[in-house]
Amino acid sequence: MYTGIVQGVEKIVDIQHGDHYTTLFVSNTNHLLDDVFIGASVAIDGTCLTATHFDAIKNIASFDVSALTNSVTTLGALKIDDEVNLERSIKAGMENGGHNLYGHIEGMATIVKVERNGETLHLELEIPEDNIKYFFKKGFIGLQGCSLTVNGVDRDKNQLSVDLIPETLRLTTFKHVYVGGKLNYEVDQMTRTMVDTMENMFQRQFNAG
């Protein structure tokens, strides 16, 4: 489990292609992976990945990515030297300053507007039609591994908006976003449970009536 508080960015230093999977080799410049071990869970751009190796001499860690994960996330489009957001899994007793994220990416949102207001950034995103129902004003969304507050929802356009503070921009790859770009998004699981439960209740009542 993760908090959605990205700890920093690292770079993709190599990508190797296997049979229905790829291996990402990630730098450890900021020493966030110093104590990583084989089997450890690390969120890369919000996607929960398992560490498969750590090379202490080259100071890089490797992570395998399945073909399915590549197809539904931005990981499939990564190139060497691209930066990625990184968060280690939360440990018992740690403060959760964001909200509970699992690294289970729902899909990719499309950036439709980027507006810079002073040192802050306003983003408007298009969400696939079947998922926009899970987002509400002042609710949560996981974007590229960041826990963010939804500041507006337009269900007619399947769009929502978020705003980013300077510290978030400093620590993440959001400083590089552009119109037409893609972002991994994760649905808040408590919200999903409530929405799906209510839909099922109303559907049963409608069928019974």
N, C-alpha and C positions, 0 to 999 in steps of 0.2 A: 504494500500500500504506500501511497505517496501523499504529500500535502499540497502539491501544486505550487510550492515555493521553489522555483528554479534556483540552483546553487551557483550556476555559471555556465559558460559556453566552452566547448572544446571543438577541435577540428577533426574531420575525416581525413586520415592520412593514407588510407588504402582501402580498396574494395575488391574482394575476390568473389567470383561467381562459381557456385557449386551446382549440384543437380537439384533444382527446385528450391534453392535458397542462396542467399548471399552472406558473406561475412564482412562486417564493418570493422575497421580498425580505427580506434578513437584515441586521440592524444590525451595526455594527462598533464598538460601544462599547468593547470590550476591545482593539481594535487588532490582532486576530488576522488580519485580512484586509487590512491596510495595503498589502501588496505582491502581493495576488491579481491574477491576470491572466486574460483570457478563455481558457478551455480548462483552467484549473487544476482539480485534483481536490480537493474538500473533503468531509469526512464530516460530514453533518448528521444527528444522532441515529443515527449509525452507518451511514447510507446514503451511498454514494459518489455525489456529484453533481458536475456540471461547472459552473464559474462561467461565466455568459454575459455579465455586465456588472458594472462597478464604478463607482458614482457618487461621485466624490471630494468633491463639494459636499455631498451629503446623507449621505455616509459610510455607504452601504449597498451590498451586493452582491446579485446576483440569480442564481438557479439554476432551471433547467427540470426538471420532474419528470414523467415519462411516466405515462399512465393505469395501466399495469401496476404500476409502482413504487408509485403511490398506493394501489393495491388490496391490496398485500401488506405494506405498512409503515404505521407510524403517521403518516407524512407527509400522507396523505390526510385525516386528521382535524384537522390543525393549524388554528389560528385566529390572527387578528391579536393580538399581545401575548403569545402563547405563547413560552416559552423553549425553546431547543433546544441540545443538546450539540454542540460543534464541535471538530474536529481537522483540521489541515492534513496533507497527505500527507507521509510521511517522506522525508527527503533522505539521500543516500548519506553514510555516516559517522556518522549520528546514532545515539545510544543508543536501543535498543528496550527500554523498561522493562516492556512488557506482552507481547503475543504478536502474531504476524502476522495482521492483519485486512485484508480486501479491500474491505469496504463492500458486499459482496453479501449482502443480507439474505435469510435463509431464509423468514422469516415473523414472526408476532407471538406472543409468549408472554403468557399471562394470569396476572396476579398473584392468588394465592389466599390469601396470608397476608402481613401486614406486622407485624413485631414490633420495637419499639424497645427496645434494651438499652443504657441509658446514652446515650452519644453515637453508638453504632453502630446499624446497621439490618440486620435479618434478613429476607430475602424468600424466599418459596416460590412457585414458578412452575409453571404447567402448560404443557407443551410438546406440540405435535401428535404423535400416536402414532407416525407414521412417522419422526420425527426423534429421539425420546428415546434411541434406540440409539447415537447419536453422543456421548453425554455420560456421563462417568465421574467418580467422586469424585476430587478434586484435579486434574481436567482443566480445560480452558478453555471459556469461553463469551464471546461478544461480546454485550453488552446495551446498547442505545442508544449504541453506539460505545465502551463501556467494556470493557476486558479484565478479566474477573473469574474467580476460582477457584470451581469447583463444589465445594460442601462436603457435598453429599448428593444421592443419586439414588434415587427410588422408582419403579421401572419399572412396578409394578402400577397406580400412579395417573398415570403419565406426568408425574411432577413432579421438580423439582430445587430445590436451595436455594443461595443465595449470601449473603454477608455483606459489608456496606459500612462502611468506616472513615470517620471524620469528614472527612478531607481529600477523599475522593471525594464525599461529600455536599455539601461546600462548593463544589466546582467543577462540579457537574453538576445535572441536573434530578431526580435520584433523591430529593431532599428533598421532592418533591411527589407521590410515588407513593401509590397507594391500592388497596385490594382491588377487583378487577374491571378495573383498568387494564391497558393493553396495552403491551408493550415489544418493540422490534425485537430479534431475536436472529440471530446468525451462528454457524454451525458451524465449528469448527476444521478446516481443510482437511486437515491431516495425519491427524487422527483419522478423518475421513470416508474418506480413501483406504485406511487400514488396515482399517476395518470393512467397507467394500465389497469389498475384495480378499479378505478372509477369507470373507465370505459367498459370493462367487463361487466360491472354491476348494471350500468345503464343498458347494455346490450341484452343481458338476461331479462331485465324488466320489460324491455321492448318486445322481445320474443315471447315472453309470457303473456303480454297484454294483447 
